[in-house]
Amino acid sequence: MISEEKHSVNALAKHTLGEEQSLCAGCTACAAICPVDAITMAADAEGFLHPVIHTDLCTDCGLCRKFCPVHNLKNGGKTGWEGHGVSLVLAAWNLDENIRRKSSSGGVFTALAENILEKGGAVAGAAFDDRLHVRHCIVTTMVELHRLRGSKYVQSEIPKEIYEEIEHLLQQGRSVLFSGTPCQIAGIRSFLRKPYERFYCCDLVCMGVPSSLLFDKYIAWKNAQLESPIASCGFRDKTSGWKTPGMIHSSLDGRCEYTQQSAYYLAFIRRLALRPSCYACPFKGLNRPGDVTLADFWGVAKKYPEYDRDDAGTSLVLVNTPKGKEWLDECGAGLFLGSADIDTAIAGNAMLVHPALRPPERSEFYGDLGTMAFKALIRKYRLKRPAVHQRLIKSLRQRLSKGIGQLIRSTRRQEQQI
Ligand SMILES: Cc1cc2nc3c(=O)[nH]c(=O)nc-3n(C[C@H](O)[C@H](O)[C@H](O)COP(=O)(O)OP(=O)(O)OC[C@H]3O[C@@H](n4cnc5c(N)ncnc54)[C@H](O)[C@@H]3O)c2cc1C
């Protein structure tokens, strides 16, 4: 059964992406577009979803290939965001301090989403389900919006029913906001095939996504140490500030654990755990699929200290279309908006323009995830921040060797001058 599935996965990937099968971003557009439901999504050995063709149902119509956003981009086909380009760069945050504190960056997403809900529209974004799996869902009320708030550093699954529901809402004339990673925006734009006036897209600057298998194993390992299982999880808690976030777990019995030592978070930020396609992501650069792009405005204080006085979170907002500009203007009363420039944005946020570098041990890491106990994985890949005194010694050593280096260089210079 497994080998049959593998064969089918490769068959579709080969069909759509040729030699570059590993570029499949798992957006689900091919499964959603298939008119005979011949494609389902199945997890590979690392836990990433890939399309599986059921050859008994497939009529070889070629739509999956035609609407694969990666295939399209590679081959110069229509992307649905031709002509987009950054027209405005802003530093921003939500003026509601509570929302800003609960959001990963400055809470701009919530303002954009509230605007759509006020128009009677619907908002699609990533949320945890009751099994702590991250999936896209659609919300239509303010009360539900909190489910989408905050970055979840796990690849969000988009069930194909979400694509169908969005198309249905748009055909009814409702406003819809779709928010997600650039590959997901590319997928839904490709699936819809035509522009809808009331369709709003907000993409995120994205470093890449780990698999849900890794997250499941992490949660199982944590649960084994706790009296009561984890019920919810935050990846970017601001207890110690926006720039030094921690992970927070809340257990069913109401207890909370805050940590800046999370093995999961370290595997993520060290880029060990990303989907293979993320290391060659074709959605980088300033031609963005969203009407608006959101990110953390890292390094903003270097040029604009007034935009980061409280370490509470500053969003980078890129406006990519006239629709995006109108939308943001409508949200203006709830947001602080300050003008900034693209060079400062790129200088602090390489992920805007470059994919993450693939560490040499990336494949071994996922190989080990399949065979090793999580504790052994942590030890092998040093997924533990060193204790404070060790970090202090390391930093002193670095400074000392830098100082000695400078001393040697300046002595040499003086000798040459003599
Ligand atoms: C996997 C991932 C990697 C990121 N990498 C970077 C980076 O390298 N540099 C950077 O500046 N910013 C990155 N971001 C974006 C950043 O963390 C914030 O999400 C963004 O700035 C919006 O923040 P906010 O405060 O406006 O709203 P928030 O409320 O914090 O953001 C919520 C929005 O994020 C979406 N979202 C959350 N998790 C996911 C997910 N797994 N998949 C798809 N959409 C999701 C929700 O649908 C919602 O729209 C990343 C986000 C994610 C999810």
Ligand as a Chemical Component Dictionary entry (heavy atoms), coordinates in Angstrom:
data_LIG
# 
_chem_comp.id                   LIG 
_chem_comp.type                 NON-POLYMER 
_chem_comp.pdbx_formal_charge   0 
_chem_comp.three_letter_code    LIG 
# 
loop_
_chem_comp_atom.comp_id 
_chem_comp_atom.atom_id 
_chem_comp_atom.alt_atom_id 
_chem_comp_atom.type_symbol 
_chem_comp_atom.charge 
_chem_comp_atom.model_Cartn_x 
_chem_comp_atom.model_Cartn_y 
_chem_comp_atom.model_Cartn_z 
_chem_comp_atom.pdbx_ordinal 
LIG C1  C1  C 0 5.366  29.689 9.176  1  
LIG C2  C2  C 0 5.575  31.170 9.271  2  
LIG C3  C3  C 0 6.826  31.714 9.025  3  
LIG C4  C4  C 0 7.040  33.097 9.121  4  
LIG N1  N1  N 0 8.291  33.604 8.852  5  
LIG C5  C5  C 0 8.490  34.939 8.968  6  
LIG C6  C6  C 0 9.788  35.502 8.721  7  
LIG O1  O1  O 0 10.751 34.787 8.412  8  
LIG N2  N2  N 0 9.944  36.862 8.810  9  
LIG C7  C7  C 0 8.892  37.662 9.160  10 
LIG O2  O2  O 0 9.081  38.875 9.239  11 
LIG N3  N3  N 0 7.653  37.158 9.382  12 
LIG C8  C8  C 0 7.429  35.826 9.299  13 
LIG N4  N4  N 0 6.175  35.313 9.533  14 
LIG C9  C9  C 0 5.035  36.258 9.696  15 
LIG C10 C10 C 0 4.876  36.811 11.101 16 
LIG O3  O3  O 0 5.211  35.829 12.064 17 
LIG C11 C11 C 0 3.430  37.263 11.371 18 
LIG O4  O4  O 0 2.552  36.193 11.094 19 
LIG C12 C12 C 0 2.981  38.392 10.495 20 
LIG O5  O5  O 0 3.858  39.458 10.672 21 
LIG C13 C13 C 0 1.547  38.831 10.847 22 
LIG O6  O6  O 0 1.511  39.258 12.155 23 
LIG P1  P1  P 0 0.300  40.043 12.801 24 
LIG O7  O7  O 0 0.756  40.469 14.162 25 
LIG O8  O8  O 0 -0.203 41.098 11.876 26 
LIG O9  O9  O 0 -0.881 38.996 12.878 27 
LIG P2  P2  P 0 -0.989 37.601 13.623 28 
LIG O10 O10 O 0 -2.311 37.565 14.269 29 
LIG O11 O11 O 0 0.172  37.301 14.453 30 
LIG O12 O12 O 0 -0.939 36.608 12.384 31 
LIG C14 C14 C 0 -1.967 35.758 12.097 32 
LIG C15 C15 C 0 -1.992 35.425 10.640 33 
LIG O13 O13 O 0 -1.012 34.462 10.341 34 
LIG C16 C16 C 0 -1.635 33.402 9.635  35 
LIG N5  N5  N 0 -0.931 32.169 9.957  36 
LIG C17 C17 C 0 -0.578 31.730 11.185 37 
LIG N6  N6  N 0 0.022  30.554 11.091 38 
LIG C18 C18 C 0 0.037  30.212 9.800  39 
LIG C19 C19 C 0 0.492  29.075 9.090  40 
LIG N7  N7  N 0 1.080  28.040 9.686  41 
LIG N8  N8  N 0 0.321  29.065 7.764  42 
LIG C20 C20 C 0 -0.284 30.074 7.110  43 
LIG N9  N9  N 0 -0.743 31.180 7.731  44 
LIG C21 C21 C 0 -0.578 31.252 9.063  45 
LIG C22 C22 C 0 -3.056 33.383 10.145 46 
LIG O14 O14 O 0 -3.896 32.825 9.180  47 
LIG C23 C23 C 0 -3.328 34.841 10.323 48 
LIG O15 O15 O 0 -3.698 35.399 9.116  49 
LIG C24 C24 C 0 5.955  33.941 9.465  50 
LIG C25 C25 C 0 4.698  33.395 9.739  51 
LIG C26 C26 C 0 4.488  32.025 9.634  52 
LIG C27 C27 C 0 3.125  31.450 9.928  53 
# 
loop_
_chem_comp_bond.comp_id 
_chem_comp_bond.atom_id_1 
_chem_comp_bond.atom_id_2 
_chem_comp_bond.value_order 
_chem_comp_bond.pdbx_ordinal 
LIG C1  C2  SING 1  
LIG C2  C3  SING 2  
LIG C2  C26 DOUB 3  
LIG C3  C4  DOUB 4  
LIG C4  N1  SING 5  
LIG C4  C24 SING 6  
LIG N1  C5  DOUB 7  
LIG C5  C6  SING 8  
LIG C5  C8  SING 9  
LIG C6  O1  DOUB 10 
LIG C6  N2  SING 11 
LIG N2  C7  SING 12 
LIG C7  O2  DOUB 13 
LIG C7  N3  SING 14 
LIG N3  C8  DOUB 15 
LIG C8  N4  SING 16 
LIG N4  C9  SING 17 
LIG N4  C24 SING 18 
LIG C9  C10 SING 19 
LIG C10 O3  SING 20 
LIG C10 C11 SING 21 
LIG C11 O4  SING 22 
LIG C11 C12 SING 23 
LIG C12 O5  SING 24 
LIG C12 C13 SING 25 
LIG C13 O6  SING 26 
LIG O6  P1  SING 27 
LIG P1  O7  DOUB 28 
LIG P1  O8  SING 29 
LIG P1  O9  SING 30 
LIG O9  P2  SING 31 
LIG P2  O10 DOUB 32 
LIG P2  O11 SING 33 
LIG P2  O12 SING 34 
LIG O12 C14 SING 35 
LIG C14 C15 SING 36 
LIG C15 O13 SING 37 
LIG C15 C23 SING 38 
LIG O13 C16 SING 39 
LIG C16 N5  SING 40 
LIG C16 C22 SING 41 
LIG N5  C17 SING 42 
LIG N5  C21 SING 43 
LIG C17 N6  DOUB 44 
LIG N6  C18 SING 45 
LIG C18 C19 SING 46 
LIG C18 C21 DOUB 47 
LIG C19 N7  SING 48 
LIG C19 N8  DOUB 49 
LIG N8  C20 SING 50 
LIG C20 N9  DOUB 51 
LIG N9  C21 SING 52 
LIG C22 O14 SING 53 
LIG C22 C23 SING 54 
LIG C23 O15 SING 55 
LIG C24 C25 DOUB 56 
LIG C25 C26 SING 57 
LIG C26 C27 SING 58 
# 
